[in-house]
Amino acid sequence: MVMSKNTQPQNRLLIIFLITLIILNLIDVALSYGSRSLLSTYIEVISILILGIILGYYITFFFNKPARKKIVYFDMLDMSLQFKLAQDYIRSSSQNLKLEYPEITGIAAGRKNIKGKNLKAVAIIIQVAKKEGDVKPFPLYIQYKGFRIPTDVQQAGIAKAQFTNIASGVSRKDDLMYGTLGIPIRKGSELFYMSCYHVYCNKELAAGKLSVENPNDPTLISPCFSDLNGSPITPVGTIIEGFLTESLDVAIMKPQIDIVPNYSDIPGPIYYRTLTREQENKIILRFRGNGSKTVREGFLRNIAFDQYIDYEGKKNHHLINLIQIDRCASDGDSGAAVCDLSGNYIGYVVASDNNFTYIIAAYTIENLTNYKFT
């Protein structure tokens, strides 16, 4: 029987009682060889009382036996709680991890992958540019709030912004960098178009500016310089504002002309929708960007991935809560509207590495800005 430390004093007292009982009975036996005395009677009474105390304790212990503490392992927790613990650890420790392991390019809570198969248990997914060479080994488990959370180190290269109508190519009037026009969005009753900050405001980003309002030379043109081929240049709008933060890479354009969507081969976008963990590795997302020139699609892999992205003028910028899908974007696809197969808007392309494409979620835009989707 395994007792807790709190029961040890009671055990010592019972042992003393038991030894006393044995001694008293030995004395009683010795006295019984002569005539029975009053002392012998007292000894018998005391012995009975001690025996009653001992029996009473063990009877009470039997009916009130403390439950043995059940050991709970991380993979025994409900899946939602596993994700929450892993995500809490990432939020509290990602900056320190990046300092200790500078080769990290991305981190998220997700399902551990072994030989291409996703397991049910949640792990802290660590992405690195490469596993070989002088890379500090990452621990197999992270100790957090009494649990050992497994890790899964994946090689994915360095995520880079995919500089590119609604799928049409756009660029600043005096900038060779280009991207994809983006998605219609409203502020009150006014119509705007949204794309990435690194698409609309690349020259400001290259100068180290992370936000802009009513910039100089704000005109956007289409086709972009890379697509001209003798086509006439059309001013399509002016940049109103843009910013690059921990959660957003976004810029807003006020259109000067009627813009016709150039993704007739994708139904929608109709309404925006949010995604759940249960949909990871199950549903397909698709987009049509100016760089790809055709529909690209990939499976949803993670709905909240933290990624370090290389921008011109802002290397290794940390973006959180990105949607991660299979690698399918090309240079020039940044800003492309991403939909599910029913045409519901999910978000827009922001970057890709060797294995994955990253998307800023529509709900992030609505939650953190004053703009709403049409």
C-alpha positions in Angstrom: 0.0 0.0 0.0 1.4 3.4 -0.9 0.6 6.1 1.6 1.0 9.8 1.1 3.4 11.8 3.3 0.4 13.2 5.2 -0.4 9.7 6.7 3.0 9.0 8.1 2.5 10.6 11.6 -0.7 8.5 12.0 1.2 5.4 11.0 3.9 6.0 13.6 1.2 6.5 16.3 -0.5 3.2 15.4 2.8 1.3 15.6 3.4 2.7 19.1 -0.2 1.6 20.1 0.4 -1.8 18.7 3.8 -2.3 20.5 2.1 -1.0 23.7 -0.7 -3.6 23.2 1.8 -6.4 22.8 3.8 -5.4 25.9 0.6 -5.1 28.0 -0.5 -8.5 26.9 2.9 -10.0 27.7 2.6 -8.5 31.2 -0.9 -9.8 31.5 0.2 -13.3 30.6 3.0 -13.1 33.2 0.6 -12.0 35.9 -1.9 -14.7 35.0 0.5 -17.3 36.4 -0.3 -16.0 39.9 -3.6 -15.0 41.3 -5.7 -12.7 39.1 -5.1 -9.1 40.3 -6.9 -5.8 39.7 -3.8 -4.7 37.6 -4.5 -7.6 35.2 -8.0 -6.4 34.8 -6.9 -2.9 34.0 -4.4 -4.2 31.5 -7.1 -6.1 29.7 -9.4 -3.1 29.5 -6.6 -0.9 28.2 -5.6 -3.5 25.7 -9.2 -3.7 24.4 -9.3 0.1 24.0 -6.0 0.2 22.1 -7.2 -2.7 19.9 -10.4 -0.8 19.2 -8.5 2.3 18.2 -6.3 0.3 15.8 -9.3 -1.5 14.3 -11.3 1.7 14.0 -8.5 3.5 12.1 -8.2 0.7 9.6 -11.9 0.4 9.1 -12.2 4.1 8.5 -9.2 4.1 6.2 -10.7 1.2 4.2 -14.0 3.0 3.6 -12.4 6.4 3.0 -9.3 5.3 1.1 -7.9 8.4 -0.8 -8.1 8.0 -4.5 -4.7 7.5 -6.1 -3.9 10.5 -8.2 -4.4 9.7 -11.9 -1.5 10.7 -14.2 -2.7 12.7 -17.2 -0.4 12.8 -20.2 -0.6 15.5 -22.9 -1.9 13.2 -25.6 -4.8 12.2 -23.2 -6.2 15.7 -23.2 -9.0 16.8 -25.4 -7.7 17.9 -28.8 -8.9 21.5 -28.3 -7.0 21.7 -25.0 -3.9 20.3 -26.6 -4.0 23.0 -29.3 -4.7 25.7 -26.6 -1.7 24.7 -24.5 0.6 24.5 -27.5 -0.6 27.8 -28.8 -0.3 29.4 -25.3 3.3 28.2 -25.2 4.1 29.7 -28.6 2.6 33.1 -27.8 4.6 33.3 -24.5 7.9 31.9 -25.8 8.2 32.4 -29.6 10.6 35.4 -29.3 12.9 33.6 -26.9 12.8 30.5 -29.1 13.9 32.6 -32.1 16.8 34.1 -30.1 17.9 30.6 -29.0 17.3 29.0 -32.3 17.8 31.7 -35.0 17.3 29.1 -37.8 13.6 28.9 -37.0 11.5 30.3 -39.9 8.0 29.4 -38.6 6.2 27.9 -35.6 2.7 26.8 -34.9 0.5 24.2 -33.1 -0.3 21.4 -35.4 -0.4 17.6 -35.8 2.9 15.8 -35.7 3.9 14.4 -39.1 5.8 11.1 -39.5 6.7 10.0 -43.0 4.0 12.2 -44.5 1.3 11.0 -42.2 -0.4 13.4 -39.8 -0.9 11.9 -36.3 -3.8 12.8 -34.1 -1.6 14.1 -31.2 -0.8 17.8 -31.3 2.8 19.0 -31.5 4.7 22.3 -31.6 5.6 22.5 -35.3 9.0 24.1 -35.8 10.0 25.1 -39.4 13.6 25.6 -40.3 15.3 26.6 -43.5 17.4 23.5 -43.4 18.1 20.7 -41.0 21.7 19.9 -42.0 24.9 21.7 -41.1 25.6 23.7 -38.0 22.0 23.7 -36.6 21.4 23.5 -32.9 19.2 20.4 -32.2 15.7 21.2 -31.0 14.4 19.2 -27.9 11.9 16.3 -28.6 9.6 17.7 -26.0 8.8 21.1 -24.4 7.9 21.1 -20.7 5.0 23.5 -20.2 2.4 23.7 -17.3 3.2 20.2 -16.2 2.9 18.6 -19.6 5.5 17.4 -22.1 4.4 18.8 -25.5 6.1 17.0 -28.4 7.9 18.9 -31.2 8.1 18.3 -34.9 10.9 20.0 -36.8 10.2 20.4 -40.5 12.5 21.7 -43.3 10.7 24.3 -45.4 13.2 26.9 -46.6 12.8 30.6 -46.2 9.4 32.2 -46.7 9.5 35.0 -49.2 6.8 37.5 -50.2 5.2 36.6 -53.6 5.5 40.0 -55.3 2.9 40.1 -58.2 -6.6 40.7 -61.1 -8.5 40.7 -58.8 -6.0 38.3 -60.5 -4.8 41.2 -62.7 -1.2 42.5 -62.3 -0.7 45.9 -60.7 2.3 48.0 -59.8 3.2 51.5 -58.8 3.6 53.8 -61.7 7.4 54.0 -61.2 8.1 50.6 -59.6 9.2 47.4 -61.3 7.9 45.3 -58.4 4.4 43.9 -59.0 1.6 41.8 -57.5 -2.0 40.9 -57.7 -4.7 43.6 -57.6 -6.6 42.0 -54.7 -10.2 41.8 -53.3 -13.0 44.4 -53.1 -13.6 45.7 -49.6 -15.8 48.5 -48.1 -15.5 51.1 -45.5 -19.0 52.3 -44.9 -20.5 52.7 -48.3 -17.2 53.4 -50.1 -15.6 50.7 -52.3 -11.9 50.0 -52.1 -9.5 47.3 -53.2 -7.2 45.5 -50.8 -3.8 43.8 -51.4 -0.5 43.4 -49.6 1.5 46.3 -48.3 4.6 44.8 -50.0 2.7 44.9 -53.3 1.1 48.4 -53.2 3.8 50.1 -51.0 7.0 48.2 -52.0 9.0 51.4 -52.4 8.1 52.6 -48.8 8.9 49.1 -47.4 12.2 49.1 -49.2 13.0 52.4 -47.4 12.1 50.8 -44.1 8.7 52.3 -43.6 6.1 50.0 -42.1 3.1 52.2 -42.6 1.9 54.9 -45.1 -1.0 57.2 -45.5 -1.7 59.1 -48.7 1.8 58.5 -50.1 3.6 60.5 -52.8 3.0 59.1 -56.3 0.2 56.9 -55.1 -1.0 55.8 -58.6 -1.3 52.1 -59.3 -1.3 50.9 -62.9 -2.4 47.8 -64.8 -1.0 45.9 -66.6 2.1 45.9 -64.4 5.4 46.6 -66.0 6.2 42.9 -66.3 3.0 42.3 -68.3 3.1 45.3 -70.7 4.0 43.7 -74.0 2.9 46.8 -75.8 -0.4 47.0 -73.9 -1.5 50.5 -72.9 -1.0 51.4 -69.3 -4.1 52.2 -67.3 -4.2 54.0 -64.0 -6.6 51.9 -61.9 -6.5 53.7 -58.6 -4.6 55.5 -55.8 -3.2 54.1 -52.6 -5.0 55.4 -49.5 -3.1 53.7 -46.7 -1.1 50.6 -45.8 0.7 49.0 -43.0 2.9 46.0 -42.1 2.4 44.8 -38.5 2.7 41.5 -36.6 -0.7 40.4 -37.9 -1.2 42.3 -41.2 0.4 43.0 -44.5 -2.3 45.1 -46.1 -2.7 48.2 -48.3 -5.9 49.9 -49.5 -6.5 51.4 -53.0 -9.3 53.7 -54.1 -10.3 52.6 -57.6 -10.5 55.2 -60.4 -12.2 52.9 -62.9 -14.6 50.0 -62.9 -12.7 46.8 -62.2 -13.9 43.5 -63.6 -12.7 40.4 -61.7 -10.3 38.2 -63.7 -11.0 34.9 -61.9 -14.0 33.6 -63.8 -12.6 30.1 -63.4 -13.0 30.4 -59.6 -16.6 30.6 -58.2 -16.8 33.7 -56.0 -15.6 35.1 -53.8 -19.1 35.3 -52.2 -18.9 35.5 -48.4 -15.9 35.2 -46.2 -15.7 32.2 -43.8 -13.6 31.2 -40.9 -11.8 27.8 -40.7 -11.6 25.3 -37.9 -8.9 22.8 -36.7 -11.2 19.9 -37.9 -10.8 21.1 -41.5 -7.0 20.9 -41.4 -5.7 18.3 -44.0 -9.2 17.8 -45.3 -10.3 20.8 -47.4 -8.8 22.3 -50.5 -8.3 26.1 -51.0 -7.6 27.7 -54.3 -6.7 31.1 -55.9 -5.8 32.7 -59.2 -2.9 35.1 -59.0 -1.1 37.2 -61.6 2.1 35.3 -61.2 0.5 31.9 -61.6 -1.8 33.0 -64.5 -4.0 30.0 -63.7 -5.9 28.4 -60.8 -3.7 27.0 -58.1 -4.9 24.9 -55.1 -3.6 23.1 -52.0 -4.8 21.3 -48.9 -5.3 23.4 -45.8 -2.6 22.4 -43.3 -2.8 24.9 -40.4 -5.2 27.7 -39.5 -2.8 29.6 -37.2 0.8 29.5 -38.2 3.5 32.0 -37.1 6.0 32.7 -39.9 9.1 34.7 -40.4 9.0 36.3 -43.9 11.8 38.0 -45.9 10.7 41.3 -47.4 12.7 43.8 -49.3 13.8 46.3 -46.7 12.4 44.2 -43.8 14.1 40.8 -43.5 12.7 38.2 -41.2 9.5 40.0 -40.4 7.3 38.0 -37.9 3.6 37.5 -39.0 1.3 35.5 -36.7 -1.9 33.5 -37.2 -1.4 32.9 -40.9 -3.3 30.2 -42.8 -1.0 27.6 -44.2 -1.7 25.5 -47.3 0.5 23.3 -49.6 3.0 25.3 -51.7 1.2 26.5 -54.8 2.0 30.2 -55.2 4.4 31.8 -57.6 6.2 35.1 -57.6 3.6 37.8 -58.3 0.7 36.0 -56.5 0.8 38.1 -53.4 -2.7 39.7 -52.8 -4.5 37.0 -54.7 -7.9 36.1 -53.3 -8.1 32.6 -51.8 -11.4 30.8 -51.7 -12.7 27.4 -50.8 -14.3 25.2 -53.5 -17.7 26.8 -52.9 -16.3 30.3 -53.6 -16.3 31.5 -50.0 -13.5 34.0 -49.4 -10.8 32.8 -47.0 -8.1 35.4 -47.3 -5.3 36.5 -49.6 -1.8 35.2 -50.4 1.1 36.8 -48.7 4.2 34.5 -49.0 5.5 31.0 -49.8 8.5 28.9 -48.8 9.7 25.6 -50.4 6.8 23.6 -49.0 3.9 25.9 -48.1 2.0 29.0 -49.1 0.8 31.5 -46.4 -2.4 33.4 -46.3 -3.7 36.3 -44.3 -7.2 35.4 -43.1 -10.2 37.5 -44.0 -11.4 37.5 -40.4 -8.0 39.0 -39.3 -8.7 42.0 -41.6 -12.2 42.5 -40.3 -11.1 42.1 -36.7 -8.2 44.5 -36.9 -9.3 47.2 -39.4 -12.4 49.3 -40.1 -12.9 47.6 -43.5 -15.5 44.9 -44.3 -15.8 42.5 -47.2 -18.6 42.9 -49.7 
